[in-house]
């Protein structure tokens, strides 16, 4: 079937719907509604779709489009739910179960016939995590059901005024509802407000006399202080006291009206470091990051924690190590999947620590949500020297990937509980085995950010899929599903687990792998393969060739990368990504935004 996707952005859900429909044999085109009604009308006229689906839409479809064509809207709420902030309300009201409804477009918002509805749970995670995983699972199931009903003519319309449908209109969830009262709100309440706005729009607050948006929240079990006070930093996050505890806030975003030259999300400590320090004379000093920019306020202590935390600790750390029998686990989780220079170095240090432990199996990843999206474009954009920071960040990624590739004394497993892109996808491919949750989306390319790529992709991708397929994947620059990646040889094992169950399933699989009597033979084979491949072409040669291409891009002020990065980070139209293609053909018709999440 010819299907046209209309989306306000080619975000994680849009990409997943695209990939899953393509897997089912449908011919899928995409147009961005953010480019205006004329772009949508043109795409409809040129592609002549049998069905139009809007997986993520912030504006109404042109009336002549939904009147003349069957248009299905994916709404992240159960039947009867209406309004633009469904997930925000679900989190705020602590709904244990929610759902996704596929509706036919009509004049009134969310009021059309119900084509399909699938329930989902609402775990205690951030809204963006919930959207990319639990909600996305339900959304894809609902879309596939609706498409099947359309194709076989089995659809029986269920109207919103059906007595079985309880219609509830929920207004936009505005900042006044999100505002935190640090003197009165409990830690649980603060965390719920932060998680309900973790990616967008954030929680508007004031720090050091400036308005900022708070993004993300995690509990802290030991640090305490006067409610609202800043207590410490850790790995780029800041800790803030509540009435009955404290919370970690990983990212801040200065308000645009503040005049800040970098009004976008980035590690909270680096944002605070750019603010004037409190008047206390003991706070003077600097803490310089890799590009000569302060990466944390020197007047706040760095509250470090060991990689191996006791099971009864409830605190935030982006990288952790644990050991279970003969398996080591290096778990990591960075906001948006973006890995700054500091993130890469911390993860490399944890990886090297894991290598000192006598485990025949080492699992890298394993948490729900993003695995990695590569270099941190937001941190790069905020740097005094973006080209220099791009180079430093990329080399830090390369150091990490090379460490994995040179590990020959154990089996390394990359466990992808969520999406991976660009350098993050290549980090996974450096492992001996890639385990991927069904429902994850992989973008094994760099082209849409104007980059050639590094992280040894010219070695790892062809060795798994062959040179021709590697060239196709990197030039088409399209998302692929976990199932498609497995068919191509990029993924070794698909994990059919719900997001909340993924970590436990990886534990079980890893323990089983460690007990396999074939492990010793496989480890010995790794040593022989590394020697053979090194003799054919050293890893250093791949790295040198890739970095030469990337250096030319980073340090060329006219290279498209700089405009694309800035437009992506600042969410402005100033720059258009390179065109997509589908199996060598032009893809409709108007996809010009990079994939979501910092990539590189």
RODO-2510 file (C-alpha; in nm, 4 decimals, decimal comma):
residues 600
     n   res          X          Y          Z
     1     x     0,0000     0,0000     0,0000
     2     x     0,1176     0,3558    -0,0705
     3     x     0,1187     0,5453     0,2595
     4     x     0,2129     0,9066     0,3248
     5     x     0,3296     1,0048     0,6719
     6     x     0,2636     1,3655     0,7692
     7     x     0,4601     1,4706     1,0754
     8     x     0,5584     1,7944     1,2419
     9     x     0,9050     1,6413     1,2847
    10     x     1,0670     1,3143     1,1842
    11     x     1,0960     1,2289     1,5524
    12     x     1,1438     0,8948     1,7251
    13     x     0,7809     0,7854     1,6859
    14     x     0,7604     0,9024     1,3232
    15     x     1,0781     0,7100     1,2455
    16     x     0,9515     0,3983     1,4167
    17     x     0,6173     0,4072     1,2340
    18     x     0,8071     0,4628     0,9072
    19     x     1,0382     0,1674     0,9740
    20     x     0,7628    -0,0708     1,0878
    21     x     0,5334     0,0095     0,7941
    22     x     0,8260    -0,0363     0,5560
    23     x     0,9004    -0,3748     0,7162
    24     x     0,5419    -0,4766     0,6402
    25     x     0,5961    -0,4118     0,2711
    26     x     0,4247    -0,0742     0,2421
    27     x     0,5694     0,2015     0,0275
    28     x     0,6079     0,4911     0,2710
    29     x     0,6761     0,8576     0,1958
    30     x     0,7153     1,1355     0,4510
    31     x     0,6387     1,5071     0,4462
    32     x     0,7008     1,7534     0,7274
    33     x     0,3943     1,9543     0,8210
    34     x     0,6267     2,2095     0,9795
    35     x     0,7105     2,3262     0,6282
    36     x     0,3569     2,4455     0,5744
    37     x     0,0272     2,3385     0,4229
    38     x     0,1569     2,3829     0,0670
    39     x     0,4280     2,1241     0,1307
    40     x     0,1635     1,8787     0,2533
    41     x    -0,0645     1,9465    -0,0434
    42     x     0,2259     1,8991    -0,2860
    43     x     0,3282     1,5701    -0,1273
    44     x    -0,0292     1,4403    -0,1416
    45     x    -0,0594     1,5419    -0,5053
    46     x     0,2732     1,3861    -0,6076
    47     x     0,2597     1,0607    -0,4099
    48     x    -0,1146     0,9917    -0,4503
    49     x    -0,1288     0,7904    -0,1274
    50     x    -0,3930     0,5325    -0,0530
    51     x    -0,3730     0,6263     0,3133
    52     x    -0,2341     0,9223     0,5106
    53     x    -0,1074     0,8747     0,8661
    54     x     0,0041     1,1479     1,1062
    55     x     0,2152     0,9853     1,3803
    56     x     0,3108     1,3184     1,5387
    57     x     0,1272     1,6367     1,4442
    58     x     0,1251     1,9748     1,6182
    59     x    -0,0891     2,1529     1,3559
    60     x    -0,4092     2,0633     1,1750
    61     x    -0,4023     1,9008     0,8330
    62     x    -0,5292     2,1162     0,5441
    63     x    -0,9053     2,0719     0,5234
    64     x    -0,9053     1,9572     0,1603
    65     x    -0,6544     1,6842     0,2519
    66     x    -0,8577     1,5242     0,5288
    67     x    -1,1858     1,5701     0,3396
    68     x    -1,0602     1,4016     0,0208
    69     x    -0,8412     1,1316     0,1761
    70     x    -0,8566     0,8944     0,4685
    71     x    -0,6253     1,0540     0,7245
    72     x    -0,5450     0,8795     1,0505
    73     x    -0,4115     1,0718     1,3503
    74     x    -0,2063     0,8994     1,6210
    75     x    -0,3142     1,0425     1,9568
    76     x    -0,1075     0,9517     2,2689
    77     x    -0,4103     0,9009     2,4893
    78     x    -0,6856     0,6420     2,5430
    79     x    -1,0222     0,6608     2,3622
    80     x    -1,2096     0,9757     2,4629
    81     x    -0,8980     1,1645     2,5670
    82     x    -0,8686     1,4993     2,3927
    83     x    -0,6212     1,7833     2,4095
    84     x    -0,2593     1,8662     2,3312
    85     x    -0,0929     1,7526     2,6570
    86     x    -0,2117     1,3966     2,7095
    87     x     0,1077     1,2464     2,8495
    88     x     0,1695     1,5472     3,0728
    89     x    -0,1699     1,4922     3,2361
    90     x    -0,1172     1,1165     3,2624
    91     x     0,2065     1,1688     3,4569
    92     x     0,0701     1,4542     3,6699
    93     x    -0,2385     1,2550     3,7679
    94     x    -0,0333     0,9391     3,8266
    95     x    -0,2371     0,7297     3,5865
    96     x    -0,1220     0,3654     3,6159
    97     x    -0,2421     0,2842     3,2641
    98     x    -0,2817     0,4961     2,9537
    99     x    -0,3090     0,4209     2,5843
   100     x    -0,2803     0,5302     2,2232
   101     x    -0,5734     0,5916     1,9897
   102     x    -0,5724     0,6121     1,6103
   103     x    -0,8445     0,8544     1,4985
   104     x    -0,9749     0,9691     1,1648
   105     x    -0,9006     1,3364     1,1048
   106     x    -1,1898     1,5787     1,1035
   107     x    -1,2503     1,9426     1,1918
   108     x    -1,2593     1,9026     1,5710
   109     x    -0,9367     1,7977     1,7437
   110     x    -0,9234     1,4314     1,8496
   111     x    -1,2953     1,3892     1,7754
   112     x    -1,2931     1,1607     1,4707
   113     x    -1,3868     0,7955     1,4378
   114     x    -1,1723     0,5561     1,6401
   115     x    -0,9868     0,3126     1,4137
   116     x    -0,7753     0,1413     1,6773
   117     x    -0,6804     0,1767     2,0436
   118     x    -0,4060    -0,0033     2,2368
   119     x    -0,3403     0,0344     2,6127
   120     x    -0,0033     0,0799     2,7815
   121     x     0,1360     0,1169     3,1330
   122     x     0,2795     0,4379     3,2778
   123     x     0,6007     0,3572     3,4690
   124     x     0,7845     0,6148     3,6802
   125     x     1,0059     0,7458     3,4023
   126     x     1,0410     1,0749     3,2185
   127     x     0,7821     1,1768     2,9633
   128     x     1,0232     1,1436     2,6700
   129     x     1,1256     0,7929     2,7781
   130     x     0,7582     0,6990     2,8167
   131     x     0,6828     0,8414     2,4715
   132     x     0,9720     0,6665     2,2946
   133     x     0,9076     0,3281     2,4511
   134     x     0,5814     0,2279     2,6218
   135     x     0,3704     0,4727     2,4216
   136     x     0,5579     0,4001     2,0984
   137     x     0,5001     0,0254     2,1427
   138     x     0,1268     0,0877     2,1764
   139     x     0,1263     0,3405     1,8909
   140     x     0,2879     0,1034     1,6422
   141     x     0,0480    -0,1759     1,7374
   142     x    -0,2470     0,0611     1,6930
   143     x    -0,1200     0,1922     1,3573
   144     x    -0,0611    -0,1568     1,2184
   145     x    -0,4083    -0,2623     1,3331
   146     x    -0,5668     0,0429     1,1721
   147     x    -0,3762    -0,0125     0,8465
   148     x    -0,4854    -0,3748     0,8366
   149     x    -0,8476    -0,2746     0,8952
   150     x    -0,8235    -0,0197     0,6168
   151     x    -0,6635    -0,2681     0,3770
   152     x    -0,9131    -0,5505     0,4322
   153     x    -1,2179    -0,3291     0,4779
   154     x    -1,2912    -0,4633     0,8249
   155     x    -1,3080    -0,1235     0,9939
   156     x    -1,6255    -0,0617     1,1876
   157     x    -1,6366     0,3028     1,2943
   158     x    -1,6598     0,3779     1,6637
   159     x    -1,7724     0,7348     1,7201
   160     x    -1,6435     0,9465     2,0051
   161     x    -2,0055     0,9904     2,1203
   162     x    -2,0414     0,6156     2,1663
   163     x    -2,1710     0,5534     2,5221
   164     x    -1,8701     0,3308     2,5895
   165     x    -1,6283     0,6195     2,5241
   166     x    -1,5768     0,8610     2,8119
   167     x    -1,4755     1,1911     2,6538
   168     x    -1,2395     1,4065     2,8619
   169     x    -1,0960     1,7348     2,7332
   170     x    -0,7667     1,8307     2,8947
   171     x    -0,6286     2,1776     2,8329
   172     x    -0,2664     2,2452     2,7510
   173     x    -0,0471     2,1711     3,0529
   174     x     0,1036     2,5138     3,1162
   175     x     0,3981     2,6274     3,3249
   176     x     0,1847     2,7477     3,6145
   177     x     0,0852     2,3844     3,6734
   178     x     0,4464     2,2696     3,6519
   179     x     0,5976     2,5288     3,8851
   180     x     0,7817     2,3823     4,1816
   181     x     0,7278     2,5178     4,5321
   182     x     1,0602     2,4167     4,6864
   183     x     0,9433     2,5044     5,0375
   184     x     0,6283     2,2932     5,0245
   185     x     0,6561     2,0258     4,7552
   186     x     0,7808     1,6846     4,8618
   187     x     1,0615     1,5138     4,6730
   188     x     0,8069     1,2825     4,5144
   189     x     0,6046     1,5801     4,3890
   190     x     0,9148     1,7580     4,2585
   191     x     1,0265     1,4472     4,0709
   192     x     0,6831     1,4009     3,9166
   193     x     0,6837     1,7602     3,7907
   194     x     1,0364     1,7266     3,6514
   195     x     0,9680     1,3938     3,4817
   196     x     0,6513     1,5292     3,3260
   197     x     0,8534     1,7908     3,1374
   198     x     1,1966     1,6279     3,1095
   199     x     1,2591     1,6876     2,7400
   200     x     0,9974     1,9465     2,6519
   201     x     0,9093     2,1986     2,7720
   202     x     1,1060     2,1738     3,0963
   203     x     0,9995     2,3303     3,4253
   204     x     1,0436     2,7069     3,4423
   205     x     1,2304     2,8087     3,7570
   206     x     1,4832     3,0610     3,8858
   207     x     1,8463     2,9952     3,9721
   208     x     2,0930     3,2623     4,0835
   209     x     1,8487     3,5305     3,9793
   210     x     1,7988     3,3954     3,6249
   211     x     1,5043     3,2145     3,4714
   212     x     1,5877     2,8699     3,3428
   213     x     1,4023     2,5547     3,2452
   214     x     1,4823     2,2418     3,4458
   215     x     1,5040     1,9178     3,2478
   216     x     1,4938     1,5731     3,4052
   217     x     1,4940     1,4635     3,7677
   218     x     1,6335     1,1813     3,9830
   219     x     1,6190     1,1193     4,3607
   220     x     1,9106     1,1712     4,5996
   221     x     1,9188     0,9787     4,9259
   222     x     2,1938     1,1483     5,1302
   223     x     2,2628     1,5113     5,0414
   224     x     2,0427     1,7562     5,2295
   225     x     2,0042     2,1329     5,2591
   226     x     1,7660     2,4234     5,2795
   227     x     1,4797     2,3762     5,0289
   228     x     1,5744     2,5189     4,6914
   229     x     1,9475     2,5423     4,7639
   230     x     2,2028     2,4031     4,5232
   231     x     2,4098     2,1368     4,6982
   232     x     2,6564     1,9786     4,4559
   233     x     2,7379     1,8748     4,1018
   234     x     2,8017     1,5310     3,9568
   235     x     2,8910     1,4427     3,5991
   236     x     2,7323     1,7621     3,4696
   237     x     2,4146     1,7443     3,6788
   238     x     2,3291     1,9599     3,9797
   239     x     2,1713     1,8533     4,3075
   240     x     1,9013     2,0729     4,4629
   241     x     1,7475     2,0386     4,8068
   242     x     1,3764     1,9754     4,8541
   243     x     1,1596     1,9971     5,1638
   244     x     1,2312     1,6370     5,2588
   245     x     1,5315     1,5361     5,0490
   246     x     1,7038     1,6355     4,7272
   247     x     1,6911     1,5767     4,3523
   248     x     1,9451     1,5623     4,0713
   249     x     1,8725     1,7748     3,7641
   250     x     2,0833     1,6686     3,4624
   251     x     2,0100     1,9571     3,2245
   252     x     1,9123     2,3231     3,2212
   253     x     1,7956     2,5504     2,9423
   254     x     1,8310     2,9283     2,9745
   255     x     1,5198     3,1161     2,8735
   256     x     1,5529     3,2741     2,5287
   257     x     1,4485     3,6125     2,6611
   258     x     1,7421     3,6026     2,9041
   259     x     1,9833     3,6970     2,6283
   260     x     2,1955     3,3884     2,6913
   261     x     2,3931     3,3081     2,3725
   262     x     2,3184     2,9376     2,4176
   263     x     1,9460     2,9122     2,5073
   264     x     1,9159     2,5372     2,4623
   265     x     1,9401     2,2250     2,6782
   266     x     2,2829     2,1211     2,7965
   267     x     2,4445     1,9812     3,1138
   268     x     2,3132     2,1754     3,4103
   269     x     2,6517     2,2384     3,5718
   270     x     2,7905     2,4019     3,2577
   271     x     2,4902     2,6359     3,2377
   272     x     2,5368     2,7404     3,6009
   273     x     2,9077     2,7946     3,5383
   274     x     2,8210     3,0657     3,2864
   275     x     2,6188     3,2595     3,5464
   276     x     2,7770     3,5169     3,7779
   277     x     2,8893     3,3419     4,0955
   278     x     2,7257     3,4190     4,4297
   279     x     2,8810     3,7071     4,6206
   280     x     3,0571     3,4799     4,8704
   281     x     3,4319     3,5414     4,8104
   282     x     3,5098     3,1746     4,8723
   283     x     3,3348     3,0879     4,5448
   284     x     3,5877     3,2506     4,3140
   285     x     3,7760     3,0361     4,0667
   286     x     3,7258     2,8477     3,7440
   287     x     3,6834     2,4907     3,6292
   288     x     3,7694     2,4680     3,2620
   289     x     3,6244     2,2118     3,0232
   290     x     3,7950     2,0738     2,7114
   291     x     3,7234     2,3839     2,5039
   292     x     3,8270     2,6366     2,7633
   293     x     3,4701     2,6878     2,8831
   294     x     3,3780     2,6358     3,2469
   295     x     3,1980     2,3017     3,2688
   296     x     3,0833     2,3397     3,6306
   297     x     3,0562     2,6179     3,8895
   298     x     3,3668     2,6048     4,1127
   299     x     3,1647     2,7126     4,4148
   300     x     2,9715     2,3849     4,4202
   301     x     3,1443     2,0641     4,5339
   302     x     3,1633     1,7641     4,3028
   303     x     2,9833     1,4830     4,4878
   304     x     3,1382     1,1778     4,3257
   305     x     3,0178     0,8235     4,3855
   306     x     3,1873     0,4904     4,3164
   307     x     3,1045     0,2994     4,0000
   308     x     2,9768     0,0108     4,2100
   309     x     2,6942     0,1426     4,4247
   310     x     2,5239    -0,0607     4,6983
   311     x     2,1782    -0,1834     4,6097
   312     x     2,0182     0,0340     4,8789
   313     x     2,1529     0,3628     4,7367
   314     x     1,9031     0,5882     4,5596
   315     x     2,1116     0,8461     4,3816
   316     x     2,1895     0,9495     4,0275
   317     x     2,4951     0,8493     3,8309
   318     x     2,5080     0,8277     3,4508
   319     x     2,7504     0,5331     3,4517
   320     x     2,7503     0,2337     3,6841
   321     x     2,9208    -0,1025     3,7118
   322     x     2,7923    -0,4177     3,8744
   323     x     2,8911    -0,7795     3,8643
   324     x     2,6641    -1,0804     3,8730
   325     x     2,8426    -1,4132     3,8717
   326     x     3,0672    -1,4280     3,5664
   327     x     2,9109    -1,1260     3,3993
   328     x     3,0110    -0,7622     3,4308
   329     x     2,7599    -0,4897     3,3493
   330     x     2,8541    -0,1340     3,2512
   331     x     2,5222     0,0512     3,2443
   332     x     2,4978     0,4085     3,1223
   333     x     2,2245     0,6562     3,0429
   334     x     2,2815     1,0066     2,9086
   335     x     1,9968     1,2542     2,8429
   336     x     1,8794     1,2256     2,4841
   337     x     2,1460     0,9653     2,4161
   338     x     2,4002     1,2432     2,3555
   339     x     2,7574     1,1792     2,4725
   340     x     2,9792     1,4788     2,5406
   341     x     3,3557     1,4594     2,5751
   342     x     3,3132     1,4235     2,9499
   343     x     3,0490     1,1517     2,9098
   344     x     3,2748     0,9535     2,6755
   345     x     3,5698     0,9781     2,9103
   346     x     3,3621     0,8708     3,2091
   347     x     3,2259     0,5729     3,0178
   348     x     3,5736     0,4777     2,8962
   349     x     3,7047     0,4904     3,2546
   350     x     3,4184     0,2634     3,3644
   351     x     3,4876     0,0270     3,0756
   352     x     3,8553     0,0053     3,1688
   353     x     3,7554    -0,0606     3,5283
   354     x     3,5306    -0,3437     3,4112
   355     x     3,8232    -0,4951     3,2211
   356     x     4,0111    -0,5378     3,5505
   357     x     3,7415    -0,7767     3,6714
   358     x     3,7731    -1,1448     3,5747
   359     x     3,4452    -1,1870     3,3868
   360     x     3,4260    -1,3770     3,0568
   361     x     3,1215    -1,1692     2,9524
   362     x     3,0846    -0,7918     2,9716
   363     x     2,7544    -0,6186     2,8905
   364     x     2,7655    -0,2585     2,7745
   365     x     2,4331    -0,0756     2,8087
   366     x     2,1265    -0,2655     2,9175
   367     x     1,9111     0,0216     3,0424
   368     x     1,5754     0,1166     2,8918
   369     x     1,5567     0,4033     2,6428
   370     x     1,8450     0,5453     2,4354
   371     x     2,1662     0,3494     2,3925
   372     x     2,3611     0,6345     2,2324
   373     x     2,3229     0,8937     1,9586
   374     x     2,6911     0,9851     1,9353
   375     x     2,8588     1,3199     1,9966
   376     x     2,6795     1,5922     2,1919
   377     x     2,5760     1,8620     1,9458
   378     x     2,4316     2,0894     2,2158
   379     x     2,7568     2,0975     2,4131
   380     x     2,9470     2,1544     2,0891
   381     x     2,7196     2,4417     1,9856
   382     x     2,7667     2,6094     2,3252
   383     x     3,1474     2,5791     2,3162
   384     x     3,3705     2,8783     2,2579
   385     x     3,5246     2,6819     1,9698
   386     x     3,2604     2,4463     1,8229
   387     x     3,5023     2,3027     1,5654
   388     x     3,7585     2,2262     1,8340
   389     x     3,4982     2,0757     2,0650
   390     x     3,3596     1,8651     1,7780
   391     x     3,7096     1,7281     1,7244
   392     x     3,7709     1,6625     2,0943
   393     x     3,4320     1,4961     2,1394
   394     x     3,4781     1,2755     1,8346
   395     x     3,8224     1,1608     1,9458
   396     x     3,6789     1,0748     2,2869
   397     x     3,4129     0,8625     2,1130
   398     x     3,6816     0,6977     1,9020
   399     x     3,8869     0,6170     2,2126
   400     x     3,5859     0,4415     2,3639
   401     x     3,5001     0,2441     2,0506
   402     x     3,8621     0,1446     1,9979
   403     x     3,8814     0,0127     2,3529
   404     x     3,5856    -0,2144     2,2811
   405     x     3,7333    -0,3318     1,9498
   406     x     4,0668    -0,4158     2,1143
   407     x     3,9097    -0,6208     2,3936
   408     x     4,0136    -0,9803     2,3271
   409     x     4,0015    -1,1413     2,6734
   410     x     3,6206    -1,1610     2,7027
   411     x     3,3002    -1,1388     2,5030
   412     x     3,1462    -0,7930     2,4887
   413     x     2,7709    -0,7534     2,4426
   414     x     2,6030    -0,4260     2,3471
   415     x     2,2496    -0,4297     2,4916
   416     x     2,0223    -0,1737     2,3242
   417     x     1,7098    -0,1071     2,5260
   418     x     1,6213     0,1819     2,2977
   419     x     1,7306     0,3748     1,9925
   420     x     2,0842     0,4224     1,8630
   421     x     2,2173     0,6509     1,5925
   422     x     2,5364     0,7547     1,4166
   423     x     2,8392     0,7089     1,6434
   424     x     2,6194     0,5474     1,9062
   425     x     2,5116     0,2814     1,6580
   426     x     2,8772     0,2223     1,5672
   427     x     2,9656     0,1897     1,9373
   428     x     2,7181    -0,0975     1,9541
   429     x     2,8637    -0,2601     1,6403
   430     x     3,2086    -0,2667     1,8012
   431     x     3,0826    -0,5360     2,0405
   432     x     3,0935    -0,9092     1,9700
   433     x     2,7178    -0,9389     1,9999
   434     x     2,4406    -0,6821     1,9680
   435     x     2,1187    -0,7489     2,1575
   436     x     1,8346    -0,5157     2,0749
   437     x     1,4878    -0,4716     2,2180
   438     x     1,2150    -0,5165     1,9605
   439     x     1,0824    -0,1703     1,8917
   440     x     1,4181     0,0055     1,8920
   441     x     1,5118     0,2157     1,5905
   442     x     1,8648     0,2351     1,4518
   443     x     2,0021     0,5143     1,2331
   444     x     2,3368     0,3737     1,1106
   445     x     2,4473     0,6885     0,9280
   446     x     2,5829     1,0420     0,9667
   447     x     2,4915     1,2035     0,6359
   448     x     2,1934     1,4072     0,7479
   449     x     2,4141     1,6145     0,9757
   450     x     2,6585     1,6720     0,6909
   451     x     2,9182     1,4339     0,8384
   452     x     3,1274     1,1538     0,6930
   453     x     3,1430     0,9670     1,0223
   454     x     3,4040     0,8036     1,2414
   455     x     3,3961     0,5550     1,5334
   456     x     3,5534     0,2927     1,3025
   457     x     3,2319     0,2599     1,1013
   458     x     3,4269     0,1849     0,7826
   459     x     3,5501    -0,1309     0,9593
   460     x     3,2581    -0,2465     1,1742
   461     x     2,9615    -0,1816     0,9454
   462     x     3,0959    -0,3564     0,6312
   463     x     3,2182    -0,6558     0,8313
   464     x     2,8604    -0,7127     0,9497
   465     x     2,6491    -0,6236     0,6473
   466     x     2,8961    -0,6202     0,3579
   467     x     3,0393    -0,3188     0,1713
   468     x     2,7420    -0,2706    -0,0634
   469     x     2,4825    -0,2676     0,2141
   470     x     2,7028    -0,0452     0,4301
   471     x     2,7221     0,2041     0,1447
   472     x     2,3446     0,1908     0,0971
   473     x     2,2668     0,2402     0,4667
   474     x     2,4987     0,5370     0,5053
   475     x     2,3947     0,7058     0,1808
   476     x     2,0171     0,6554     0,2097
   477     x     2,0320     0,7810     0,5692
   478     x     1,7013     0,6231     0,6701
   479     x     1,5969     0,4695     1,0033
   480     x     1,5655     0,0924     1,0253
   481     x     1,3803    -0,1197     1,2784
   482     x     1,5477    -0,3652     1,5127
   483     x     1,3982    -0,6476     1,3060
   484     x     1,5402    -0,5080     0,9818
   485     x     1,8784    -0,4602     1,1502
   486     x     1,8703    -0,8243     1,2574
   487     x     1,7895    -0,9345     0,9029
   488     x     2,0883    -0,7350     0,7782
   489     x     2,3245    -0,8816     1,0375
   490     x     2,3647    -0,5695     1,2507
   491     x     2,1750    -0,7209     1,5439
   492     x     2,2481    -1,0722     1,6732
   493     x     1,9556    -1,1233     1,9091
   494     x     1,6176    -0,9535     1,9297
   495     x     1,4802    -0,9165     2,2813
   496     x     1,0975    -0,9363     2,2828
   497     x     1,0569    -0,7596     2,6163
   498     x     0,8591    -0,4625     2,7379
   499     x     1,0777    -0,1607     2,8224
   500     x     1,0492    -0,2253     3,1962
   501     x     1,1476    -0,5894     3,1528
   502     x     1,4448    -0,5386     2,9223
   503     x     1,7176    -0,5108     3,1900
   504     x     1,6067    -0,8287     3,3672
   505     x     1,5910    -1,0175     3,0378
   506     x     1,9419    -0,9006     2,9469
   507     x     2,0635    -1,0254     3,2866
   508     x     1,9157    -1,3661     3,2171
   509     x     2,0583    -1,3848     2,8664
   510     x     2,4033    -1,2716     2,9789
   511     x     2,4185    -1,5297     3,2588
   512     x     2,3212    -1,7968     3,0089
   513     x     2,5928    -1,6817     2,7688
   514     x     2,8573    -1,6905     3,0427
   515     x     2,7605    -2,0495     3,1255
   516     x     2,7898    -2,1587     2,7636
   517     x     3,0764    -2,4076     2,7328
   518     x     3,1680    -2,2483     2,4001
   519     x     3,2696    -1,9152     2,5584
   520     x     3,6399    -2,0004     2,6009
   521     x     3,6689    -2,1066     2,2377
   522     x     3,5006    -1,7881     2,1197
   523     x     3,7342    -1,5712     2,3301
   524     x     4,0368    -1,7499     2,1872
   525     x     3,8926    -1,6959     1,8402
   526     x     3,8654    -1,3219     1,9116
   527     x     4,2398    -1,2987     1,9655
   528     x     4,3101    -1,4764     1,6383
   529     x     4,0606    -1,2629     1,4453
   530     x     4,2052    -0,9403     1,5888
   531     x     4,5572    -1,0427     1,4830
   532     x     4,4390    -1,1364     1,1344
   533     x     4,2396    -0,8168     1,0837
   534     x     4,5212    -0,6041     1,2220
   535     x     4,7641    -0,7615     0,9768
   536     x     4,5255    -0,6940     0,6879
   537     x     4,4655    -0,3327     0,7902
   538     x     4,5393    -0,1872     1,1339
   539     x     4,2604    -0,0210     1,3304
   540     x     4,4797     0,2888     1,3427
   541     x     4,4541     0,3124     0,9652
   542     x     4,0728     0,3150     0,9737
   543     x     4,0749     0,5782     1,2460
   544     x     4,3273     0,7978     1,0672
   545     x     4,1331     0,7889     0,7386
   546     x     3,7979     0,8630     0,9010
   547     x     3,9351     1,1429     1,1163
   548     x     4,1037     1,3044     0,8181
   549     x     3,7633     1,3353     0,6513
   550     x     3,6000     1,4619     0,9702
   551     x     3,8776     1,7118     1,0416
   552     x     3,8209     1,8646     0,7008
   553     x     3,4506     1,9054     0,7801
   554     x     3,4880     2,0363     1,1346
   555     x     3,7444     2,2999     1,0492
   556     x     3,5850     2,4193     0,7259
   557     x     3,3578     2,7097     0,8274
   558     x     3,1610     2,6656     0,5042
   559     x     3,0865     2,2968     0,5633
   560     x     2,7080     2,2265     0,5879
   561     x     2,7658     2,0573     0,9247
   562     x     2,7921     2,3888     1,1079
   563     x     2,4633     2,5301     0,9788
   564     x     2,2858     2,1963     1,0240
   565     x     2,4133     2,1578     1,3786
   566     x     2,3190     2,5100     1,4774
   567     x     1,9726     2,4871     1,3195
   568     x     1,9078     2,1529     1,4859
   569     x     2,0229     2,2585     1,8320
   570     x     1,8550     2,5989     1,8226
   571     x     1,5409     2,4630     1,6507
   572     x     1,5537     2,7190     1,3729
   573     x     1,4992     2,6742     0,9965
   574     x     1,8447     2,8107     0,9148
   575     x     1,9866     2,5160     0,7275
   576     x     1,8467     2,2131     0,5516
   577     x     1,9647     1,8596     0,5917
   578     x     2,0833     1,6666     0,2943
   579     x     1,7986     1,4866     0,1122
   580     x     1,6871     1,1413     0,2089
   581     x     1,6412     0,8554    -0,0325
   582     x     1,4541     0,5288    -0,0193
   583     x     1,6187     0,2380    -0,1928
   584     x     1,7867     0,4798    -0,4315
   585     x     1,4714     0,6803    -0,5052
   586     x     1,3837     1,0308    -0,3860
   587     x     1,1756     1,0194    -0,0727
   588     x     0,8881     1,2606    -0,0480
   589     x     0,9210     1,5076    -0,0366
   590     x     1,0138     1,7411     0,2288
   591     x     1,2163     1,5706     0,5025
   592     x     1,4888     1,8192     0,5862
   593     x     1,5396     1,7810     0,9586
   594     x     1,8094     1,5615     1,1106
   595     x     1,7066     1,2624     1,3145
   596     x     1,6173     1,3457     1,6760
   597     x     1,8937     1,3587     1,9317
   598     x     2,2509     1,4832     1,8979
   599     x     2,4393     1,2638     1,6531
   600     x     2,7927     1,2220     1,5314
***
